[in-house]
Amino acid sequence: MTKRHMEPIVWLLFSGGGVVAAVFLPVLVVLFGLAIPLGWVQPDYDHLHAVVSHWLTRLVLLGLLVLMLFHSAHRFRFTLYDGLQLRRLATPITVLCYGGALVGSFAALLIVLTL
Amino acid sequence: MSAPTTYRQPVSRLWWMKKRTYFMFVMRELSSVFVGWFAVFLMVMVFAIGRGAASYQRFMDWAASPIVVVVNIVALAFAVLHTVTWFVLTPQAMVVRLGGRRVPAVKMVNVAGRTVPAATVVRVGGRVPAGMVIA
């Protein structure tokens, strides 16, 4: 079955996303999830726009988002399998998790390209 | 698939509430929900930045609403849990040998702690926090 051949690839994406999230996620949450919304720091919009639309930032963002989405999907799949004892629903769970990550990755690609 | 012929003891759905280490394992796995949440959050933010200053301001006003702030505080807690457990687990999954000897896990985490941007890495005094290792 093709699923067996897919397994190493999703584990690779899981690990890549795990490293990226371990290194960058806490600081991103502090900055964009708390500091800026709550007004602790107030970046100038034009400056922020210029930084985000630089091609290097777009590339990094795309890589970050895709890896994090697949990391999340892969781990959540096993959370449902083991945490909630849902292994008998393996097929729909697999389709929903990776399908969601694929849709998200495609959305990330569009957002980064049309920024 | 044929039914298993051997007896399997049914496992309760709340099996992970019985022991601290099991609980930490499930919390670690649950960090995935918040990794996904923040990936989507960032995506919407970048989209809003692309749509102009007014749209960016609307996004930040939404992000400042109490519910979103609370979700992001929880997300931060899970992000830190992920970072700590990830650096604790990596040396166990990845065996590095130097001069025929296995590099001790603590050293690898310390090296990562120095090379990786220091602000994002929580080094618990170079030691493994009790109950964090579930290999």
Interface residues (C-beta under 8 A of the other chain):
Chain A: G17 G18 V19 A21 A22 V23 F24 L25 P26 V27 L28 V29 V30 F32 G33 L34 I36 P37 L38 G39 Y45 D46 L48 H49 V52 S53 L61 L64 L65 M68 L69 H71 S72 A73 H74 R75 F76 F78 T79 D82 G83 L84 Q85 G104 A107 A108 I111 V112 T114 L115
Chain B: V11 S12 R13 W15 W16 V26 E29 L30 S31 S32 V33 V35 G36 F38 A39 V40 F41 L42 M43 M45 V46 F47 I49 G50 A53 Y56 Q57 M60 A63 A64 V68 V69 N72 I73 A75 L76 A79 V80 H82 T83 W86 F87 V116 P117 A119 T120 V121 V122
